[in-house]
């Protein structure tokens, strides 16, 4: 049995599977826009590149003191 967490956005609330890392906006996009049928997990290099961009953004924001240092290293 899948466990869920309830998330809220401007459109209301939605149950998101507990084990996933994405949130309500990604869930809505997946439901509404099944454009190609190809899952992003088919592109591990793209996922790694996105992670590197996010890491660089967190580092830059941390150095500019726009986010606390402890948030910079959260996964």
C-alpha positions as a printed NumPy array, in Angstrom:
array([[  0.   ,   0.   ,   0.   ],
       [  1.389,   3.387,  -0.997],
       [  1.561,   6.066,   1.674],
       [  0.874,   9.681,   0.748],
       [  1.562,  13.168,   2.002],
       [ -0.859,  16.02 ,   1.301],
       [  0.608,  19.092,  -0.409],
       [ -1.089,  22.393,  -1.212],
       [ -0.729,  24.923,  -4.011],
       [ -2.889,  27.671,  -5.507],
       [ -5.123,  25.08 ,  -7.2  ],
       [ -5.866,  23.197,  -4.001],
       [ -4.454,  20.109,  -2.38 ],
       [ -3.283,  16.803,  -3.754],
       [ -1.944,  13.537,  -2.406],
       [  1.693,  12.964,  -3.403],
       [  3.312,   9.534,  -2.891],
       [  5.467,   9.653,   0.257],
       [  8.511,   8.046,  -1.39 ],
       [  8.968,  10.569,  -4.229],
       [ 11.234,  13.619,  -4.075],
       [  9.044,  15.858,  -6.237],
       [  6.116,  17.939,  -5.101],
       [  2.63 ,  18.911,  -6.13 ],
       [  3.621,  21.064,  -9.132],
       [  5.598,  18.221, -10.727],
       [  2.766,  15.778, -10.032],
       [  0.267,  18.101, -11.737],
       [  2.584,  18.543, -14.736],
       [  3.046,  14.783, -15.148],
       [ -0.718,  14.257, -14.999],
       [ -1.609,  17.075, -17.403],
       [  1.227,  16.951, -19.928],
       [  2.144,  13.363, -20.901],
       [  3.798,  14.688, -24.055],
       [  6.243,  11.977, -25.11 ],
       [  5.606,   9.072, -22.768],
       [  9.363,   8.918, -22.135],
       [ 10.282,   9.145, -18.461],
       [ 13.047,  11.513, -17.383],
       [ 14.756,   8.565, -15.663],
       [ 15.714,   7.446, -19.171],
       [ 18.213,  10.328, -19.217],
       [ 20.566,   9.922, -16.233],
       [ 23.101,  12.407, -17.639],
       [ 20.381,  15.051, -17.858],
       [ 19.371,  14.376, -14.244],
       [ 23.01 ,  14.725, -13.142],
       [ 23.304,  18.001, -15.066],
       [ 20.17 ,  19.373, -13.377],
       [ 21.609,  18.408,  -9.99 ],
       [ 24.857,  20.225, -10.792],
       [ 22.953,  23.389, -11.786],
       [ 20.909,  23.273,  -8.579],
       [ 24.073,  22.713,  -6.537],
       [ 25.768,  25.683,  -8.205],
       [ 22.725,  27.874,  -7.531],
       [ 22.694,  26.828,  -3.873],
       [ 26.417,  27.556,  -3.572],
       [ 26.042,  31.009,  -5.168],
       [ 23.074,  31.902,  -2.958],
       [ 24.941,  30.684,   0.107],
       [ 28.027,  32.775,  -0.722],
       [ 25.779,  35.807,  -1.221],
       [ 24.244,  35.093,   2.211],
       [ 20.794,  34.756,   0.627],
       [ 20.25 ,  31.338,   2.202],
       [ 21.599,  29.943,   5.48 ],
       [ 24.696,  27.744,   5.202],
       [ 22.894,  24.658,   6.57 ],
       [ 20.258,  24.825,   3.819],
       [ 22.956,  24.81 ,   1.131],
       [ 23.852,  21.195,   2.008],
       [ 20.363,  19.722,   2.442],
       [ 19.436,  16.9  ,   0.118]])
